[in-house]
Amino acid sequence: MKLLRDYLQANTRHFKEEIGVEIEMTGTNLPHYTEGNWIVTQDGSVPNGLEYLFKQPQNFDEAMSSIEELYHIFTITHSKLKPNSTCSTHVHINVQDMTIPQILNFYILAGIFEPTLVDYCGASRHNNIFCMSIQNAYGMVHLLTEVINNQQLFDLLRNDREIRYSFCNLASVPKFGSVEFRGMRATKNPEPIKIWCKALLNLRKFSLEYTDPTNIIRDFSEIGHEEMFQKVFKGLRNFKPFSYYDSLRYLQGLAFLLNHDERILLDKKFNIYNKDR
């Protein structure tokens, strides 16, 4: 079965590295730091703030070092960090070496665990219109189900106005070859962001254990919510288990649709029409 990178347009850069990070920050004496692994931009969505972005995706250990590096620069430049509700941390997880069903499994698992993920991101990110959760915008799942049925998945993903401001943003899949998680708050120290990156990579790794998305639904029923939580978040501080019944109810229709369809239904114009299972 083909991987996502086989479908990406020629002008999309191919990366093996795992993570991209964007940190929006407000405060005083913020550095315009252009050395190391970061670039700095002005972000109109963050008044009087700056956005710090990885120059390119990085592997986990490199990413952790780069996040530490940025906060060290904040310290030695005597920056006073004052992140507010307009600030966020966006993390891109590379999915270029995954198949389309694996990416959708990743999305389904992220959606099921959204109560845990949203809780970790902080109260300022709850109900935020720039990172809408499935429970607050169930129409996203309905729309995704509909376009898969109509063989127009990539049409939806390219039309990022429809889905860009989701907690788990799939619009970045055809554009960058990544799934973007938009929900994390900006923080005054690097540890919460580093733990967040680790949790998202754990989630991606766990999603690769499944070939049939209905088995995800089954395992929550048979293994139990607490045990499934432990498989992803064990040892990670400040992640809490929840009841995931509502999330399962929202996503089980999508999971069963993907299982019973014999094809990967994607936009025919991309000639992505693969019957291998």
N, C-alpha and C positions, 0 to 999 in steps of 0.2 A: 504494500500500500504506500502511496506517495506521501511525502512529508510536506509540511506547509512551505518550506523553502523552494520546493519544486514548482509551486504555484505563484510565488511572488513575482512581481514585475521586475524587469532587469535593472531598474534604477533603485530598487530597494537593496540596501547593503545587507550582506549576510554575515551574521555574527555567531560565534560559538559561546561567547561570554553570556552570563546568566542574568545580570541585573543592570537596570538603569535607574537612576534616582534623580528626582527634582525636589528641591526644598525651597519653599517660599518662606521668607522671614521678614519681620518688621523689627525695628529697634533703632538704637542710635549708634553711630560710628560703625555701621556695617561696612566691611571691606569689599572693595571691587577687586576680588581675588581672581587673577587670571592665570596663575601658575598651577603646577601640579595637575590634578585630574579633574578640575572644575572650570566651568565658564560661568559668567554672571550676566544676567539680563534684567531689564526693567520689566515688570509684569503689571499690566494695567488692572488686573483683578486684585492686586495687593497694593493699595494706596500707600505711598511713602515706604515701600518695601523693595526687596530684591529677590530674584529667584536664582538659586545656585543649582546647576545641572552638571551631571557627568559629561565629560567631553565625548565619551563613547561607553558602551556597555562594558561591564567588568565581571570577572568571576567573584565568587562570594568573598574569599579572603581579601582580594584587592578592594572590593567594595567596602568592606568593613574598615580597612585601613584608610580609604579615602574619606569616609564619613568622619572618622577620628581626626583626620588631617584638617577638615573644614572647621570642626569645632575647636581644634587647637588654634587655628588662625583667628577665630572669634575671640579666644582668650587673650592671645598676645597683642591683638589690636584693641583690646579693652572695649569690645563691643558689648552693649547692653541689649540682650535679646528680649524682645517683647512680643512674642507670637500671639496673634489674636485670632478671632474666628474667621478672618479672611485668609489666613495662612494654612497651607496644607503641605503634605509630603506625598508625592506621587511616585510609585515604584512600578517599573516595567519588568515583567518576567518574560524572558525569551522563550518562545514556543516554536521557533523555526524548525526545530528537529522533531516536532511532534506531528502526528497525523491530525486531520480535522476531527475525527471522533475523539481522540485524546484531548484536544483542546476543549471540546464541548464537555467532556468529562470533568476537566479542570474547572470549567465555568459552573457546572452543576454542583460540584463539591464546594466551591467557593460560595455559591448561593445558599446551600444548605447550612454552611457554617457562618453565614452572615451575622447572626446574633452575637456570636463570639467575636468576630472580626470587628464589627461596628462598636461593640462595647470597648474593645481595646483601644480603638482610635480616639475615644474621648467624647465627652458630652457636646463639645462645640461642633462636632461633625455629624451628630444625629440630625436627621431630617434636613440636611444641607442640600440645597437644590443643585449643587455642582458635583455631588457624589451620591445620587439617589440609590437607596437599597431596593432590593426586589420587593420587600414587604411594603415599601412606600410607593413603588412604581411597578406593580405587577404587570402592567401592560407591556413591559420590556420582554418578559418571558412569553407572553401571548404573541407578540410581534415576531420573536425569534422562531417560535413554533410554526407560525403562519408562513414565514418566508422559506423555511426548510421544506415545508410541504409544497411550496410553489417554485422550488428550485432557484431561489433568488438570495441565497445567504450572503454572497459577496456584494450584491447590490445594497443590502442593508448595511453591511459593515463599512462600505465606502461612503455611505450617506451618514456621516458621523453626527449630524445635527439630531438624528433620531435617538442615538444611543450613547453619545460621547460622555454625557454627564452621569453615567451609571457608576455605582460603587466599584463594580468590576467592568471595565470598559473594553468591549471587544472591537471597537472601531479602530484601535491601534494594531489589530492583527494584520490586515492587508497593507497598512501604511508602514509599520515598523517591524512586523513579525513578532510582536509582543502582546501580552495581555497587561493592561494598565490598571493598577489598583489606586483609586483616587481618594480613598477615605481617610488616610492617616493624617493626624494633626501635625503641625510643626512643634518642635520641642526645644527646650533650653539646653538639653544635653543629648549626646548621641545614642545612648543605650536603648531607649525605646524604639528608635528607628532601626537600629541593628537587629533587635529582636524581631521587629516586624518583618524585615527582609528574610530572616531565617524561617519564620512561620510560613511565609508565602512560598518559599522554596520547598519546605516540607509538604505543603499542600500540593504543589505540582508533582513532587515525587510520588505522593500517595495516589494521585490521580492516574499515574502510569501503571498502577497495579491492576487497573480495570480495563477490560476490552468491551464489556457489556454494561452500559450505564444503569440498566435495571438492577444489576447486582449491587450498585451503590445503595439504591433504595432498599433492597432486600437486607443488606448488611446492617443498616441502621435499625431495621426491625428485629433481626435475629441476633446480632452481636450486642446491640444496645447503644444508645446515644453516648453514654459515658465512655465506653470502650472505643468507639469511633473517634471521639474527641482526643483520647489519649494517643491514638495512632499518629495524630498530626501535631498536637500541642504539648505533649509530655515534656516536662523539664523547662518549658518556656514561661517566664514569669509574667504574671498579670493577665494571662488568658483564662477565661472562665467558661466552664461548660454550661450549656443552656438546654432546654427542651427544643428540639428541632422539628417538631411536628408540623408547625405552620410552614416552615421552609420546605419540608418534604412534600407537603400538599401542593405548594406552588410549583415545584419542579418535577414532580413525578410524571406529569403529562409529557414534558419534553424528553425525559429519560426513556419512556416507553415508546415514544415516536421514533427516536433514534435507534432503538433496538429492533423494531419491527420493519423499518424500511430497509430494503435490500441494497440501497445505494447511498453514497454520500451525495446529498442533493445540494449542488452548488450552481452558481450562475453558468449557464451553458456557454456564454461568450468567452469564459476563461478556459473552456474545454476541460473543466474539472468534473469528470463524470466517471467515477471509478467503481466497479462492481466487486472489487476484491474485498473480502471480509476476513 
